[in-house]
Amino acid sequence: MLFDETEQLKEALERRPVIDLARGALMTVWSCTAEEAWQRLVWVSQPSNTKLHDVAEAVVATTQQEPMPAHLQEHLTTAVAQWRARRTE
């Protein structure tokens, strides 16, 4: 049990930089806070049934001119539209 927890923590530490890079990219593009960027990543991850780390990798890849997978692009577009609508209320 302790070994499993240690492995999970190790994996989380290895994946965290990609998630932080994705948050930074979203913050830059949409002028949002770190928390708002985090919420958008989670919002895309959950309904698309995609691990948050994989969503983050896709976002970071777009900074290198790589296309985002269509299913993630659709969820991200919706997430941003909802975020913008809430900001203007």
HELIX and SHEET records of a PDB file:
HELIX    1   1 LEU A    2  TRP A   30  1                                  29    
HELIX    2   2 ALA A   34  SER A   48  1                                  15    
HELIX    3   3 LEU A   52  THR A   62  1                                  11    
HELIX    4   4 ALA A   70  ARG A   87  1                                  18    
END                                                                             
